[in-house]
Amino acid sequence: MEPLWILRGKYEAPGWKNLEKDAKEGVTDVVMFDRLGWALVRAAEAPTAYEGMKATEPPDGLYLDPSGSPIYLFNREGLDSAEDLVRALGPDAEKLFEELGDAHAVLERMGKVY
């Protein structure tokens, strides 16, 4: 499976319209889309065809779209749950989970919610 990239751009960036069009036509595999600043895109190489938008490797964490749908991302791949992400993040996250008992609270406390 191809890795995920995060595309970021200002709301007015011209690339958003092309990205939306390509997503609807199945040209680009947009996994999650937040028009206010970013999109998660699955591609072998960094997408560069969207004017005013820059593709980078996304940081590990919980990504929420405007409707609140989650994606738990680690090492550019999706995981099944917040608990899986906490385990993947390692001992510090696991210790915090033992203290808090809530994986989402751990991700928020660690600054891993986007």
BAVOKE-869411 format. One record per atom (N, C-alpha, C): x, y negated, z negated; atom name; residue number from 1. Coordinates in nm, 4 decimals. Each point is the difference from the previous one (the first is absolute). Layout:
residues N
@X: X, Y: Y, Z: Z, atome: CA, num: NUM
...
***
This chain:
residues 114
@X: 0.0836, Y: 0.1167, Z: 0.0000, atome: N, num: 1
@X: -0.0836, Y: -0.1167, Z: 0.0000, atome: CA, num: 1
@X: 0.0890, Y: -0.1243, Z: 0.0000, atome: C, num: 1
@X: -0.0399, Y: -0.0987, Z: 0.0739, atome: N, num: 2
@X: 0.0787, Y: -0.1234, Z: 0.0088, atome: CA, num: 2
@X: -0.0112, Y: -0.0801, Z: -0.1294, atome: C, num: 2
@X: 0.1035, Y: -0.0776, Z: -0.0336, atome: N, num: 3
@X: -0.0023, Y: -0.0780, Z: -0.1239, atome: CA, num: 3
@X: -0.0898, Y: -0.1229, Z: 0.0119, atome: C, num: 3
@X: -0.0285, Y: -0.0577, Z: -0.1157, atome: N, num: 4
@X: -0.0792, Y: -0.1224, Z: -0.0051, atome: CA, num: 4
@X: 0.0900, Y: -0.1222, Z: -0.0008, atome: C, num: 4
@X: -0.0493, Y: -0.1062, Z: 0.0605, atome: N, num: 5
@X: 0.0645, Y: -0.1310, Z: 0.0015, atome: CA, num: 5
@X: -0.1019, Y: -0.0993, Z: -0.0534, atome: C, num: 5
@X: 0.0494, Y: -0.1056, Z: -0.0629, atome: N, num: 6
@X: -0.0900, Y: -0.1079, Z: -0.0387, atome: CA, num: 6
@X: 0.0270, Y: -0.1176, Z: 0.0927, atome: C, num: 6
@X: -0.1054, Y: -0.0480, Z: 0.0611, atome: N, num: 7
@X: 0.0071, Y: -0.1193, Z: 0.0843, atome: CA, num: 7
@X: -0.0540, Y: -0.1160, Z: -0.0822, atome: C, num: 7
@X: 0.0750, Y: -0.1079, Z: -0.0053, atome: N, num: 8
@X: -0.0440, Y: -0.1192, Z: -0.0738, atome: CA, num: 8
@X: -0.0017, Y: -0.1184, Z: 0.0951, atome: C, num: 8
@X: -0.0982, Y: -0.0836, Z: -0.0201, atome: N, num: 9
@X: -0.0098, Y: -0.1210, Z: 0.0795, atome: CA, num: 9
@X: -0.1038, Y: -0.0934, Z: -0.0577, atome: C, num: 9
@X: 0.0148, Y: -0.1282, Z: 0.0288, atome: N, num: 10
@X: -0.0977, Y: -0.0967, Z: -0.0476, atome: CA, num: 10
@X: -0.1350, Y: 0.0271, Z: 0.0655, atome: C, num: 10
@X: -0.1040, Y: -0.0446, Z: -0.0650, atome: N, num: 11
@X: -0.1357, Y: 0.0221, Z: 0.0480, atome: CA, num: 11
@X: -0.0176, Y: -0.0473, Z: 0.1444, atome: C, num: 11
@X: 0.0680, Y: -0.1089, Z: 0.0364, atome: N, num: 12
@X: -0.0137, Y: -0.0589, Z: 0.1333, atome: CA, num: 12
@X: 0.0905, Y: 0.0642, Z: 0.1046, atome: C, num: 12
@X: 0.0841, Y: 0.0931, Z: -0.0386, atome: N, num: 13
@X: 0.0954, Y: 0.0595, Z: 0.0959, atome: CA, num: 13
@X: -0.0753, Y: 0.0611, Z: 0.1185, atome: C, num: 13
@X: 0.0447, Y: -0.0295, Z: 0.1221, atome: N, num: 14
@X: -0.0674, Y: 0.0525, Z: 0.1182, atome: CA, num: 14
@X: 0.0019, Y: 0.1524, Z: 0.0090, atome: C, num: 14
@X: 0.0957, Y: 0.0643, Z: -0.0637, atome: N, num: 15
@X: 0.0115, Y: 0.1446, Z: 0.0074, atome: CA, num: 15
@X: -0.1161, Y: 0.0749, Z: -0.0629, atome: C, num: 15
@X: -0.0727, Y: -0.0627, Z: -0.0922, atome: N, num: 16
@X: -0.1125, Y: 0.0671, Z: -0.0644, atome: CA, num: 16
@X: -0.1055, Y: 0.0447, Z: 0.1011, atome: C, num: 16
@X: -0.0327, Y: -0.0880, Z: 0.0925, atome: N, num: 17
@X: -0.1034, Y: 0.0346, Z: 0.0998, atome: CA, num: 17
@X: 0.0441, Y: 0.1190, Z: 0.0841, atome: C, num: 17
@X: 0.1251, Y: -0.0001, Z: 0.0423, atome: N, num: 18
@X: 0.0513, Y: 0.1121, Z: 0.0789, atome: CA, num: 18
@X: 0.0056, Y: 0.1283, Z: -0.0824, atome: C, num: 18
@X: 0.0370, Y: -0.0125, Z: -0.1274, atome: N, num: 19
@X: 0.0040, Y: 0.1179, Z: -0.0869, atome: CA, num: 19
@X: -0.1408, Y: 0.0578, Z: -0.0175, atome: C, num: 19
@X: -0.0976, Y: -0.0858, Z: -0.0237, atome: N, num: 20
@X: -0.1384, Y: 0.0461, Z: -0.0141, atome: CA, num: 20
@X: -0.0474, Y: 0.0697, Z: 0.1278, atome: C, num: 20
@X: 0.0309, Y: -0.0591, Z: 0.1130, atome: N, num: 21
@X: -0.0382, Y: 0.0572, Z: 0.1298, atome: CA, num: 21
@X: 0.0657, Y: 0.1370, Z: 0.0187, atome: C, num: 21
@X: 0.1315, Y: 0.0070, Z: -0.0245, atome: N, num: 22
@X: 0.0723, Y: 0.1266, Z: 0.0155, atome: CA, num: 22
@X: -0.0512, Y: 0.1073, Z: -0.0958, atome: C, num: 22
@X: -0.0381, Y: -0.0396, Z: -0.1213, atome: N, num: 23
@X: -0.0540, Y: 0.0954, Z: -0.0961, atome: CA, num: 23
@X: -0.1337, Y: 0.0561, Z: 0.0494, atome: C, num: 23
@X: -0.0868, Y: -0.0864, Z: 0.0490, atome: N, num: 24
@X: -0.1311, Y: 0.0443, Z: 0.0499, atome: CA, num: 24
@X: 0.0130, Y: 0.0912, Z: 0.1211, atome: C, num: 24
@X: 0.1012, Y: -0.0261, Z: 0.0841, atome: N, num: 25
@X: 0.0209, Y: 0.0794, Z: 0.1209, atome: CA, num: 25
@X: 0.0848, Y: 0.1246, Z: -0.0247, atome: C, num: 25
@X: 0.0485, Y: 0.0181, Z: -0.1222, atome: N, num: 26
@X: 0.0806, Y: 0.1174, Z: -0.0329, atome: CA, num: 26
@X: 0.1437, Y: -0.0082, Z: 0.0479, atome: C, num: 26
@X: 0.0440, Y: -0.1182, Z: 0.0388, atome: N, num: 27
@X: 0.1385, Y: -0.0197, Z: 0.0453, atome: CA, num: 27
@X: 0.0948, Y: 0.0004, Z: -0.1198, atome: C, num: 27
@X: -0.0456, Y: -0.0598, Z: -0.1095, atome: N, num: 28
@X: 0.0800, Y: -0.0104, Z: -0.1213, atome: CA, num: 28
@X: -0.0760, Y: 0.0661, Z: -0.1137, atome: C, num: 28
@X: 0.0698, Y: 0.0808, Z: -0.0805, atome: N, num: 29
@X: -0.0614, Y: 0.0698, Z: -0.1121, atome: CA, num: 29
@X: 0.0069, Y: -0.0888, Z: -0.1242, atome: C, num: 29
@X: -0.1037, Y: -0.0817, Z: -0.0181, atome: N, num: 30
@X: -0.0083, Y: -0.0872, Z: -0.1165, atome: CA, num: 30
@X: -0.0686, Y: 0.0787, Z: -0.1119, atome: C, num: 30
@X: 0.0731, Y: 0.0225, Z: -0.1073, atome: N, num: 31
@X: -0.0493, Y: 0.0798, Z: -0.1112, atome: CA, num: 31
@X: -0.0819, Y: -0.0856, Z: -0.0956, atome: C, num: 31
@X: 0.0444, Y: -0.1237, Z: -0.0214, atome: N, num: 32
@X: -0.0691, Y: -0.0919, Z: -0.0892, atome: CA, num: 32
@X: 0.0263, Y: -0.1411, Z: 0.0477, atome: C, num: 32
@X: -0.0986, Y: -0.0844, Z: -0.0196, atome: N, num: 33
@X: 0.0050, Y: -0.1321, Z: 0.0595, atome: CA, num: 33
@X: -0.0531, Y: -0.1022, Z: -0.0990, atome: C, num: 33
@X: 0.0802, Y: -0.1007, Z: -0.0322, atome: N, num: 34
@X: -0.0458, Y: -0.1121, Z: -0.0814, atome: CA, num: 34
@X: 0.0336, Y: -0.1268, Z: 0.0760, atome: C, num: 34
@X: -0.0979, Y: -0.0552, Z: 0.0681, atome: N, num: 35
@X: 0.0203, Y: -0.1141, Z: 0.0910, atome: CA, num: 35
@X: 0.0639, Y: -0.1195, Z: -0.0700, atome: C, num: 35
@X: -0.0036, Y: -0.0028, Z: -0.1322, atome: N, num: 36
@X: 0.0587, Y: -0.1117, Z: -0.0719, atome: CA, num: 36
@X: 0.1520, Y: 0.0084, Z: -0.0090, atome: C, num: 36
@X: 0.0598, Y: 0.1050, Z: 0.0572, atome: N, num: 37
@X: 0.1447, Y: -0.0014, Z: -0.0050, atome: CA, num: 37
@X: 0.0758, Y: 0.1231, Z: 0.0404, atome: C, num: 37
@X: -0.0643, Y: 0.1181, Z: 0.0090, atome: N, num: 38
@X: 0.0792, Y: 0.1185, Z: 0.0312, atome: CA, num: 38
@X: -0.0853, Y: 0.1108, Z: 0.0601, atome: C, num: 38
@X: 0.0697, Y: 0.0921, Z: 0.0636, atome: N, num: 39
@X: -0.0622, Y: 0.1221, Z: 0.0532, atome: CA, num: 39
@X: 0.1006, Y: 0.1138, Z: -0.0144, atome: C, num: 39
@X: -0.0481, Y: 0.1181, Z: -0.0350, atome: N, num: 40
@X: 0.0840, Y: 0.1189, Z: -0.0012, atome: CA, num: 40
@X: -0.0215, Y: 0.0728, Z: 0.1314, atome: C, num: 40
@X: 0.1093, Y: 0.0258, Z: 0.0705, atome: N, num: 41
@X: -0.0045, Y: 0.0583, Z: 0.1335, atome: CA, num: 41
@X: 0.0898, Y: 0.1226, Z: 0.0038, atome: C, num: 41
@X: -0.0504, Y: 0.1085, Z: 0.0580, atome: N, num: 42
@X: 0.0799, Y: 0.1216, Z: 0.0159, atome: CA, num: 42
@X: 0.0623, Y: -0.0031, Z: 0.1387, atome: C, num: 42
@X: 0.1347, Y: 0.0071, Z: 0.0053, atome: N, num: 43
@X: 0.0716, Y: -0.0048, Z: 0.1274, atome: CA, num: 43
@X: 0.1419, Y: 0.0527, Z: -0.0179, atome: C, num: 43
@X: 0.0542, Y: 0.0578, Z: 0.1061, atome: N, num: 44
@X: 0.1369, Y: 0.0525, Z: -0.0044, atome: CA, num: 44
@X: 0.1015, Y: -0.1129, Z: -0.0197, atome: C, num: 44
@X: -0.0235, Y: -0.1113, Z: 0.0658, atome: N, num: 45
@X: 0.0890, Y: -0.1167, Z: -0.0089, atome: CA, num: 45
@X: -0.0784, Y: -0.1202, Z: -0.0507, atome: C, num: 45
@X: 0.0704, Y: -0.0981, Z: -0.0525, atome: N, num: 46
@X: -0.0656, Y: -0.1215, Z: -0.0493, atome: CA, num: 46
@X: -0.0767, Y: -0.0684, Z: 0.1128, atome: C, num: 46
@X: -0.1294, Y: -0.0252, Z: -0.0197, atome: N, num: 47
@X: -0.0787, Y: -0.0702, Z: 0.1019, atome: CA, num: 47
@X: 0.0495, Y: -0.1445, Z: 0.0150, atome: C, num: 47
@X: 0.0299, Y: -0.0388, Z: 0.1221, atome: N, num: 48
@X: 0.0541, Y: -0.1344, Z: 0.0243, atome: CA, num: 48
@X: -0.0826, Y: -0.0806, Z: 0.0995, atome: C, num: 48
@X: -0.1115, Y: 0.0532, Z: 0.0456, atome: N, num: 49
@X: -0.0768, Y: -0.0637, Z: 0.1069, atome: CA, num: 49
@X: -0.1020, Y: -0.1023, Z: -0.0496, atome: C, num: 49
@X: 0.0011, Y: -0.0311, Z: -0.1288, atome: N, num: 50
@X: -0.1046, Y: -0.0852, Z: -0.0547, atome: CA, num: 50
@X: 0.0582, Y: -0.1341, Z: -0.0444, atome: C, num: 50
@X: -0.0249, Y: -0.1018, Z: 0.0814, atome: N, num: 51
@X: 0.0581, Y: -0.1328, Z: -0.0192, atome: CA, num: 51
@X: -0.0355, Y: -0.0575, Z: -0.1372, atome: C, num: 51
@X: 0.1029, Y: -0.0474, Z: -0.0702, atome: N, num: 52
@X: -0.0190, Y: -0.0609, Z: -0.1308, atome: CA, num: 52
@X: -0.0074, Y: 0.0997, Z: -0.1136, atome: C, num: 52
@X: 0.0262, Y: 0.1273, Z: 0.0312, atome: N, num: 53
@X: -0.0054, Y: 0.1036, Z: -0.1020, atome: CA, num: 53
@X: 0.1327, Y: 0.0740, Z: -0.0044, atome: C, num: 53
@X: 0.0408, Y: 0.0359, Z: -0.1205, atome: N, num: 54
@X: 0.1271, Y: 0.0695, Z: -0.0176, atome: CA, num: 54
@X: -0.0250, Y: 0.1357, Z: -0.0644, atome: C, num: 54
@X: 0.0605, Y: 0.1034, Z: 0.0561, atome: N, num: 55
@X: -0.0126, Y: 0.1358, Z: -0.0538, atome: CA, num: 55
@X: 0.1202, Y: 0.0329, Z: -0.0882, atome: C, num: 55
@X: -0.0273, Y: 0.0536, Z: -0.1175, atome: N, num: 56
@X: 0.1043, Y: 0.0459, Z: -0.0910, atome: CA, num: 56
@X: -0.0464, Y: 0.1304, Z: -0.0655, atome: C, num: 56
@X: 0.0916, Y: 0.0656, Z: -0.0682, atome: N, num: 57
@X: -0.0372, Y: 0.1188, Z: -0.0759, atome: CA, num: 57
@X: -0.0783, Y: -0.0462, Z: -0.1223, atome: C, num: 57
@X: -0.1174, Y: 0.0571, Z: -0.0236, atome: N, num: 58
@X: -0.0811, Y: -0.0451, Z: -0.1140, atome: CA, num: 58
@X: 0.0558, Y: 0.0499, Z: -0.1324, atome: C, num: 58
@X: -0.0101, Y: -0.0833, Z: -0.1037, atome: N, num: 59
@X: 0.0404, Y: 0.0475, Z: -0.1315, atome: CA, num: 59
@X: -0.0973, Y: 0.1064, Z: -0.0510, atome: C, num: 59
@X: 0.0490, Y: 0.0882, Z: -0.0851, atome: N, num: 60
@X: -0.0841, Y: 0.1024, Z: -0.0603, atome: CA, num: 60
@X: -0.1053, Y: -0.0665, Z: -0.0882, atome: C, num: 60
@X: -0.1206, Y: 0.0550, Z: 0.0008, atome: N, num: 61
@X: -0.1028, Y: -0.0532, Z: -0.0882, atome: CA, num: 61
@X: -0.1400, Y: 0.0283, Z: 0.0484, atome: C, num: 61
@X: -0.0951, Y: -0.0647, Z: -0.0650, atome: N, num: 62
@X: -0.1417, Y: 0.0103, Z: 0.0311, atome: CA, num: 62
@X: -0.0380, Y: -0.1167, Z: 0.0888, atome: C, num: 62
@X: -0.0544, Y: 0.0303, Z: 0.1165, atome: N, num: 63
@X: -0.0483, Y: -0.1020, Z: 0.0930, atome: CA, num: 63
@X: -0.1517, Y: 0.0050, Z: 0.0009, atome: C, num: 63
@X: -0.0616, Y: -0.1167, Z: -0.0153, atome: N, num: 64
@X: -0.1454, Y: -0.0111, Z: 0.0007, atome: CA, num: 64
@X: -0.0415, Y: -0.0895, Z: 0.1159, atome: C, num: 64
@X: -0.0968, Y: 0.0467, Z: 0.0800, atome: N, num: 65
@X: -0.0521, Y: -0.0864, Z: 0.1053, atome: CA, num: 65
@X: -0.1072, Y: -0.0912, Z: -0.0611, atome: C, num: 65
@X: -0.0532, Y: -0.0957, Z: 0.0754, atome: N, num: 66
@X: -0.0963, Y: -0.0946, Z: -0.0563, atome: CA, num: 66
@X: -0.1252, Y: 0.0656, Z: -0.0605, atome: C, num: 66
@X: -0.0340, Y: 0.1202, Z: 0.0423, atome: N, num: 67
@X: -0.1168, Y: 0.0663, Z: -0.0580, atome: CA, num: 67
@X: 0.0371, Y: 0.0873, Z: -0.1200, atome: C, num: 67
@X: 0.1275, Y: 0.0017, Z: -0.0381, atome: N, num: 68
@X: 0.0442, Y: 0.0744, Z: -0.1175, atome: CA, num: 68
@X: 0.0409, Y: 0.1434, Z: 0.0270, atome: C, num: 68
@X: 0.0079, Y: 0.0407, Z: 0.1261, atome: N, num: 69
@X: 0.0444, Y: 0.1359, Z: 0.0326, atome: CA, num: 69
@X: 0.1498, Y: 0.0118, Z: -0.0251, atome: C, num: 69
@X: 0.0427, Y: 0.1080, Z: -0.0696, atome: N, num: 70
@X: 0.1420, Y: 0.0125, Z: -0.0356, atome: CA, num: 70
@X: 0.0794, Y: 0.0907, Z: 0.0941, atome: C, num: 70
@X: 0.1283, Y: -0.0305, Z: 0.0091, atome: N, num: 71
@X: 0.0997, Y: 0.0919, Z: 0.0557, atome: CA, num: 71
@X: 0.1161, Y: -0.0015, Z: -0.0980, atome: C, num: 71
@X: 0.0408, Y: 0.1194, Z: -0.0424, atome: N, num: 72
@X: 0.1127, Y: 0.0157, Z: -0.0909, atome: CA, num: 72
@X: 0.1201, Y: 0.0360, Z: 0.0844, atome: C, num: 72
@X: 0.0975, Y: -0.0898, Z: 0.0063, atome: N, num: 73
@X: 0.1098, Y: 0.0135, Z: 0.0935, atome: CA, num: 73
@X: 0.1322, Y: 0.0212, Z: -0.0725, atome: C, num: 73
@X: 0.0722, Y: 0.1049, Z: 0.0406, atome: N, num: 74
@X: 0.1343, Y: 0.0252, Z: -0.0518, atome: CA, num: 74
@X: 0.0871, Y: 0.0472, Z: 0.1156, atome: C, num: 74
@X: 0.1154, Y: -0.0642, Z: 0.0130, atome: N, num: 75
@X: 0.0948, Y: 0.0371, Z: 0.1048, atome: CA, num: 75
@X: -0.0668, Y: 0.0002, Z: 0.1383, atome: C, num: 75
@X: -0.0870, Y: -0.1014, Z: 0.0216, atome: N, num: 76
@X: -0.0667, Y: -0.0251, Z: 0.1282, atome: CA, num: 76
@X: -0.1015, Y: 0.1073, Z: 0.0379, atome: C, num: 76
@X: -0.0447, Y: 0.0786, Z: -0.0970, atome: N, num: 77
@X: -0.1019, Y: 0.1016, Z: 0.0225, atome: CA, num: 77
@X: -0.1102, Y: -0.0135, Z: -0.1043, atome: C, num: 77
@X: -0.1214, Y: 0.0335, Z: 0.0385, atome: N, num: 78
@X: -0.1128, Y: -0.0063, Z: -0.0915, atome: CA, num: 78
@X: -0.0029, Y: 0.1183, Z: -0.0950, atome: C, num: 78
@X: -0.0386, Y: -0.0260, Z: -0.1239, atome: N, num: 79
@X: -0.0195, Y: 0.1030, Z: -0.1015, atome: CA, num: 79
@X: -0.1493, Y: 0.0091, Z: -0.0317, atome: C, num: 79
@X: -0.0396, Y: 0.1060, Z: -0.0706, atome: N, num: 80
@X: -0.1419, Y: 0.0244, Z: -0.0260, atome: CA, num: 80
@X: -0.0589, Y: -0.0807, Z: -0.1153, atome: C, num: 80
@X: 0.0826, Y: -0.0407, Z: -0.0962, atome: N, num: 81
@X: -0.0570, Y: -0.0640, Z: -0.1188, atome: CA, num: 81
@X: 0.0999, Y: -0.0937, Z: -0.0675, atome: C, num: 81
@X: -0.0536, Y: -0.0801, Z: -0.0917, atome: N, num: 82
@X: 0.0848, Y: -0.0882, Z: -0.0796, atome: CA, num: 82
@X: 0.0958, Y: 0.0821, Z: -0.0870, atome: C, num: 82
@X: -0.0482, Y: 0.1116, Z: -0.0491, atome: N, num: 83
@X: 0.0847, Y: 0.0857, Z: -0.0836, atome: CA, num: 83
@X: 0.1175, Y: 0.0561, Z: 0.0806, atome: C, num: 83
@X: -0.0266, Y: 0.0390, Z: 0.1254, atome: N, num: 84
@X: 0.1090, Y: 0.0477, Z: 0.0867, atome: CA, num: 84
@X: 0.1039, Y: -0.1093, Z: 0.0218, atome: C, num: 84
@X: -0.0470, Y: -0.1232, Z: 0.0177, atome: N, num: 85
@X: 0.0918, Y: -0.1113, Z: 0.0206, atome: CA, num: 85
@X: 0.0826, Y: -0.0253, Z: -0.1255, atome: C, num: 85
@X: -0.0623, Y: 0.0047, Z: -0.1157, atome: N, num: 86
@X: 0.0731, Y: -0.0184, Z: -0.1256, atome: CA, num: 86
@X: 0.1100, Y: 0.1054, Z: -0.0127, atome: C, num: 86
@X: -0.0331, Y: 0.1261, Z: 0.0283, atome: N, num: 87
@X: 0.1018, Y: 0.1070, Z: -0.0066, atome: CA, num: 87
@X: 0.1142, Y: -0.0276, Z: 0.0986, atome: C, num: 87
@X: -0.0346, Y: -0.0443, Z: 0.1197, atome: N, num: 88
@X: 0.1018, Y: -0.0266, Z: 0.1025, atome: CA, num: 88
@X: 0.0906, Y: -0.1166, Z: -0.0394, atome: C, num: 88
@X: -0.0537, Y: -0.0957, Z: -0.0737, atome: N, num: 89
@X: 0.0785, Y: -0.1167, Z: -0.0402, atome: CA, num: 89
@X: 0.1042, Y: 0.0333, Z: -0.1061, atome: C, num: 89
@X: -0.0146, Y: 0.1143, Z: -0.0664, atome: N, num: 90
@X: 0.1055, Y: 0.0463, Z: -0.0888, atome: CA, num: 90
@X: -0.0231, Y: -0.0202, Z: -0.1483, atome: C, num: 90
@X: 0.1058, Y: 0.0241, Z: -0.0783, atome: N, num: 91
@X: -0.0093, Y: 0.0044, Z: -0.1459, atome: CA, num: 91
@X: -0.0555, Y: -0.1266, Z: -0.0653, atome: C, num: 91
@X: 0.0381, Y: -0.1171, Z: 0.0479, atome: N, num: 92
@X: -0.0503, Y: -0.1232, Z: -0.0620, atome: CA, num: 92
@X: -0.1512, Y: -0.0095, Z: 0.0147, atome: C, num: 92
@X: -0.0504, Y: 0.0321, Z: 0.1178, atome: N, num: 93
@X: -0.1439, Y: -0.0032, Z: 0.0232, atome: CA, num: 93
@X: -0.0706, Y: 0.1081, Z: -0.0813, atome: C, num: 93
@X: 0.0588, Y: 0.1176, Z: -0.0066, atome: N, num: 94
@X: -0.0594, Y: 0.1094, Z: -0.0764, atome: CA, num: 94
@X: -0.0066, Y: -0.0328, Z: -0.1496, atome: C, num: 94
@X: 0.1045, Y: -0.0627, Z: -0.0512, atome: N, num: 95
@X: 0.0017, Y: -0.0397, Z: -0.1415, atome: CA, num: 95
@X: -0.1100, Y: -0.1026, Z: -0.0267, atome: C, num: 95
@X: -0.0140, Y: -0.0963, Z: 0.0897, atome: N, num: 96
@X: -0.1037, Y: -0.1010, Z: -0.0146, atome: CA, num: 96
@X: -0.1392, Y: 0.0642, Z: 0.0085, atome: C, num: 96
@X: -0.0144, Y: 0.1017, Z: 0.0848, atome: N, num: 97
@X: -0.1271, Y: 0.0724, Z: 0.0102, atome: CA, num: 97
@X: -0.0335, Y: 0.0700, Z: -0.1317, atome: C, num: 97
@X: 0.1015, Y: 0.0566, Z: -0.0647, atome: N, num: 98
@X: -0.0216, Y: 0.0639, Z: -0.1301, atome: CA, num: 98
@X: -0.0514, Y: -0.1011, Z: -0.1023, atome: C, num: 98
@X: 0.0519, Y: -0.1238, Z: 0.0076, atome: N, num: 99
@X: -0.0409, Y: -0.1049, Z: -0.0931, atome: CA, num: 99
@X: -0.1395, Y: -0.0527, Z: 0.0314, atome: C, num: 99
@X: -0.0283, Y: -0.0245, Z: 0.1277, atome: N, num: 100
@X: -0.1250, Y: -0.0653, Z: 0.0396, atome: CA, num: 100
@X: -0.1128, Y: 0.0981, Z: 0.0302, atome: C, num: 100
@X: 0.0340, Y: 0.1170, Z: 0.0537, atome: N, num: 101
@X: -0.1011, Y: 0.0994, Z: 0.0321, atome: CA, num: 101
@X: -0.0832, Y: -0.0309, Z: 0.1231, atome: C, num: 101
@X: 0.0388, Y: -0.1014, Z: 0.0771, atome: N, num: 102
@X: -0.0753, Y: -0.0403, Z: 0.1194, atome: CA, num: 102
@X: 0.0992, Y: -0.0310, Z: 0.1112, atome: C, num: 102
@X: -0.0029, Y: 0.0801, Z: 0.1062, atome: N, num: 103
@X: 0.0971, Y: -0.0155, Z: 0.1082, atome: CA, num: 103
@X: -0.0133, Y: -0.1350, Z: 0.0702, atome: C, num: 103
@X: -0.1224, Y: -0.0480, Z: 0.0177, atome: N, num: 104
@X: -0.0180, Y: -0.1305, Z: 0.0643, atome: CA, num: 104
@X: 0.0575, Y: -0.1133, Z: -0.0853, atome: C, num: 104
@X: -0.0158, Y: 0.0116, Z: -0.1316, atome: N, num: 105
@X: 0.0586, Y: -0.1000, Z: -0.0900, atome: CA, num: 105
@X: 0.1520, Y: 0.0018, Z: 0.0091, atome: C, num: 105
@X: 0.0573, Y: 0.1189, Z: 0.0150, atome: N, num: 106
@X: 0.1455, Y: 0.0126, Z: 0.0154, atome: CA, num: 106
@X: 0.0445, Y: -0.0729, Z: 0.1265, atome: C, num: 106
@X: -0.0686, Y: 0.0242, Z: 0.1106, atome: N, num: 107
@X: 0.0376, Y: -0.0632, Z: 0.1268, atome: CA, num: 107
@X: -0.0126, Y: -0.1513, Z: -0.0087, atome: C, num: 107
@X: -0.1050, Y: -0.0468, Z: -0.0648, atome: N, num: 108
@X: -0.0175, Y: -0.1439, Z: -0.0159, atome: CA, num: 108
@X: 0.1114, Y: -0.0587, Z: -0.0889, atome: C, num: 108
@X: 0.0274, Y: 0.0656, Z: -0.1103, atome: N, num: 109
@X: 0.1033, Y: -0.0483, Z: -0.0930, atome: CA, num: 109
@X: 0.1365, Y: -0.0040, Z: 0.0672, atome: C, num: 109
@X: 0.0259, Y: 0.0962, Z: 0.0894, atome: N, num: 110
@X: 0.1293, Y: 0.0062, Z: 0.0688, atome: CA, num: 110
@X: 0.0070, Y: -0.0924, Z: 0.1217, atome: C, num: 110
@X: -0.1072, Y: -0.0703, Z: 0.0285, atome: N, num: 111
@X: -0.0005, Y: -0.0895, Z: 0.1158, atome: CA, num: 111
@X: -0.0060, Y: 0.0741, Z: 0.1317, atome: C, num: 111
@X: -0.0668, Y: 0.1144, Z: 0.0004, atome: N, num: 112
@X: -0.0057, Y: 0.0854, Z: 0.1181, atome: CA, num: 112
@X: -0.1387, Y: 0.0009, Z: 0.0665, atome: C, num: 112
@X: -0.0791, Y: -0.1059, Z: -0.0206, atome: N, num: 113
@X: -0.1316, Y: -0.0105, Z: 0.0617, atome: CA, num: 113
@X: 0.0045, Y: -0.1159, Z: 0.0997, atome: C, num: 113
@X: -0.0400, Y: 0.0296, Z: 0.1252, atome: N, num: 114
@X: 0.0072, Y: -0.0992, Z: 0.1072, atome: CA, num: 114
@X: -0.1358, Y: -0.0177, Z: 0.0651, atome: C, num: 114
***
